[in-house]
Amino acid sequence: MIEVEELTRRFDLPGGGEVLAVDAISFRVAAGEVYGLLGPNGAGKTTTLRMLLGLLLPTAGWASVAGFRSDRQPDEVKRHVGWLPGSAGLYPHLTVREMLLFFADLYGCDAHQTGDELGRLAELLGLDELLRRRCATLSTGQKQRVNLARALIHRPPVLLLDEPTLGLDIFGSQVVAEYITHLREEGKAVILTTHRLDEAERLCDRFGLLHRGGLVSEGTLPQLRAETGCDGLVDMFLKLARTGPALRRTARPHDETTHGGVMG
């Protein structure tokens, strides 16, 4: 469902020279799989998602969603993706219902099907009592639930979730966790970025560890434990980051057993 092959992005610096933000990374994500893309700030996670979505052209390599190349068919990619950036906002003067119907219309969704989907998402995410409220009156957790619904209103097969629990309390985070479990059950392909490694362990089937733009390791939790000799994700990541390019590899999902463990 998602393919990334030797994806690379360099940025020119104002005074000359360049910075290598993403360094020839490759991975695959299957339908019904939650893939955790993990790394510290500046590791290249958001840049990778922006290239995958077609918002940013790669310097080299390519990415595709549902068979559509993001560099050649960005509009088709966007039709097949639900995108939840960490900084997503809402139109404050619209009600929740108006907000969701507006985005459904942007995606060209059938009006009757949109009504059914709105009702389904409202029940799933607990939005029934919020539909008539203006977005400006919502709490942080309520706004994030609306954003989750916005990302799903056109029923995309692929979800890109960039720090979806940022700023949420334990109750809001649990809503997001249940939502991601539901996406897996519906057969969606999901990429999740998060700094909360305990959350990644619960939610993800397989992980890619990014460090300084490179994919230093990839696999299920049992595979990474066997590779590193560490039990926890924090210790695994620190060991792999210190080892650097020597351990860098780009294992393919079809070469491994998926759905075996969790890491992001």
C-alpha positions in Angstrom: 0.0 0.0 0.0 2.9 2.4 0.8 6.3 2.1 -0.9 9.4 4.2 -0.2 12.5 3.5 -2.3 15.9 5.3 -1.7 14.0 8.4 -0.7 16.4 11.4 -0.3 16.0 15.1 0.4 18.7 17.7 0.6 18.1 21.4 1.5 20.3 24.2 0.3 21.7 26.4 3.1 21.5 30.2 2.8 25.3 30.7 3.0 26.1 27.9 0.6 26.3 24.2 1.1 23.5 21.8 1.9 22.0 19.7 4.6 21.0 16.1 4.1 17.6 15.8 5.8 16.6 12.3 4.5 19.3 9.8 3.4 18.2 7.2 0.9 15.6 5.4 3.1 13.5 2.5 1.9 10.5 0.7 3.6 7.1 -0.7 2.8 3.8 -0.6 4.7 1.1 -3.2 4.0 -2.7 -2.9 4.3 -3.7 -3.5 7.9 -0.3 -2.6 9.3 0.7 0.2 11.7 4.3 1.3 11.0 6.1 3.4 13.6 8.6 5.9 12.1 10.6 6.9 15.2 13.5 9.2 15.8 14.5 12.4 17.7 13.7 15.9 16.5 15.4 16.6 13.2 15.8 12.9 12.3 13.7 13.4 9.1 10.3 12.0 10.1 8.1 14.9 9.0 10.2 15.6 5.9 9.6 11.9 4.9 5.9 12.2 5.4 5.7 15.4 3.4 7.5 13.8 0.5 5.3 10.7 0.7 2.2 13.0 0.6 3.6 15.0 -2.4 4.0 18.3 -0.6 7.7 18.2 -1.0 9.6 16.8 -4.0 12.5 14.4 -3.2 16.0 15.1 -4.3 16.3 11.4 -5.3 14.3 8.2 -4.9 10.6 7.9 -4.9 7.5 7.1 -2.8 4.1 5.7 -3.8 0.7 5.3 -2.2 -1.8 2.8 -3.5 0.2 2.6 -6.7 0.4 6.4 -7.3 3.8 8.1 -7.3 3.9 11.1 -5.0 6.2 13.0 -7.3 4.2 12.4 -10.4 0.6 12.0 -9.2 0.4 14.1 -6.0 -3.4 14.8 -6.4 -4.2 11.1 -6.6 -2.0 10.4 -3.6 -3.9 13.0 -1.6 -7.2 11.5 -2.5 -6.0 8.2 -1.0 -4.4 9.6 2.1 -5.7 10.9 5.4 -3.1 13.3 6.8 -3.0 14.4 10.4 0.0 16.8 11.1 0.9 17.6 14.6 0.0 21.3 14.1 -3.4 20.7 12.4 -5.9 23.5 13.1 -9.7 23.9 12.8 -11.8 26.8 11.4 -12.9 28.4 14.6 -16.2 29.9 13.4 -17.5 26.7 11.8 -19.4 24.1 13.7 -17.9 20.6 13.9 -20.5 19.3 11.4 -19.8 22.2 9.0 -16.1 21.6 9.3 -16.3 17.9 8.4 -18.8 18.4 5.6 -16.6 21.1 4.2 -13.6 18.7 4.0 -15.8 16.0 2.5 -16.9 18.4 -0.2 -13.2 19.3 -0.9 -12.5 15.6 -1.5 -15.5 15.3 -3.8 -17.4 12.8 -1.6 -21.0 11.8 -2.4 -23.3 13.8 -0.2 -25.4 10.8 0.9 -22.3 8.7 1.7 -20.8 11.6 3.6 -23.8 11.8 5.8 -23.5 8.1 6.7 -19.8 8.4 7.2 -20.2 11.5 9.4 -22.6 9.5 11.6 -20.2 6.6 11.8 -17.3 8.7 12.8 -19.3 10.7 15.3 -20.2 7.5 17.1 -16.7 6.1 16.8 -14.9 9.2 18.2 -17.6 10.4 20.5 -18.5 13.5 18.5 -22.3 13.4 18.7 -22.6 16.1 21.4 -20.0 18.3 19.6 -21.4 18.4 16.1 -23.4 21.7 16.7 -20.6 23.4 18.6 -18.3 25.9 17.0 -14.7 24.7 16.8 -13.4 27.7 18.7 -15.2 26.4 21.8 -13.6 22.9 21.9 -10.9 21.7 24.2 -7.5 20.4 22.9 -8.6 16.8 23.1 -11.9 17.5 21.4 -10.2 19.4 18.6 -7.9 16.4 18.0 -10.9 14.1 17.8 -12.4 16.3 15.2 -9.1 16.3 13.3 -9.1 12.5 13.4 -12.5 12.5 11.9 -11.4 15.0 9.2 -8.6 12.7 8.2 -11.1 9.8 7.7 -14.1 11.6 6.3 -13.2 10.5 2.7 -12.5 6.9 3.7 -8.8 6.8 2.6 -6.9 3.5 2.6 -3.8 5.2 4.0 -3.3 7.3 7.1 -0.2 9.4 8.0 -0.3 10.4 11.7 2.4 12.9 12.7 2.5 13.1 16.6 -1.3 12.5 16.9 -1.3 12.6 20.7 0.8 15.8 21.0 -0.7 17.9 23.9 -3.3 15.3 24.8 -3.9 14.0 28.3 -4.3 10.3 29.1 -8.0 10.2 28.2 -7.4 12.0 24.8 -4.4 9.7 24.1 -6.6 6.7 24.7 -9.2 7.9 22.2 -6.3 8.1 19.6 -5.1 4.6 20.6 -8.5 3.1 20.1 -8.8 5.0 16.8 -5.5 3.5 15.5 -6.6 0.0 16.5 -9.8 0.6 14.6 -7.8 1.6 11.5 -5.9 -1.6 11.6 -9.1 -3.6 11.9 -10.4 -1.8 8.8 -7.3 -2.7 6.8 -5.8 0.7 6.6 -2.1 1.2 6.1 -0.8 3.6 8.8 2.4 5.4 9.4 2.7 6.8 12.9 5.4 9.2 14.3 5.6 9.7 18.0 8.1 10.6 20.8 6.1 8.4 23.2 7.8 5.1 22.9 5.5 3.3 25.3 2.6 4.4 23.0 4.5 3.1 20.0 5.0 -0.3 21.7 1.2 -0.7 22.2 0.1 0.5 18.8 2.7 -0.4 16.1 3.3 -3.7 14.3 6.7 -2.8 13.0 9.2 0.1 13.3 11.7 2.1 11.3 14.3 3.9 13.5 15.5 7.2 11.9 18.7 8.9 13.0 20.3 11.9 11.2 18.1 11.3 8.2 19.0 7.6 7.8 17.1 4.4 8.6 19.4 2.8 11.1 17.2 -0.3 11.7 13.8 -1.7 10.8 11.8 -4.6 12.1 9.3 -5.9 14.7 10.0 -5.6 18.4 11.3 -9.2 18.7 13.6 -8.7 15.7 15.0 -5.5 17.1 15.6 -7.1 20.5 17.5 -9.9 18.8 19.5 -7.4 16.8 20.4 -5.1 19.7 20.3 -7.3 22.8 18.1 -4.6 24.4 14.5 -5.0 25.8 13.2 -1.5 25.7 12.9 0.9 22.7 14.9 3.7 24.4 17.9 1.5 25.0 17.6 0.0 21.5 17.5 3.4 19.8 20.4 4.8 21.8 22.6 1.8 21.0 21.7 1.9 17.3 22.3 5.7 17.2 25.7 5.3 18.8 26.6 2.6 16.4 25.6 4.8 13.4 25.9 3.8 9.7 27.5 0.5 10.5 24.2 -1.0 11.4 22.2 0.9 8.8 20.0 -1.4 6.7 16.8 -1.2 4.7 15.0 -4.5 5.3 11.9 -5.0 3.3 8.6 -5.9 5.1 8.0 -8.8 2.7 11.2 -10.3 3.9 10.0 -10.2 7.5 7.1 -11.5 9.5 4.8 -8.5 10.1 2.4 -7.9 13.0 4.8 -9.6 15.4 5.8 -6.7 17.7 5.6 -3.0 18.3 7.9 -0.1 17.9 7.7 3.3 16.3 
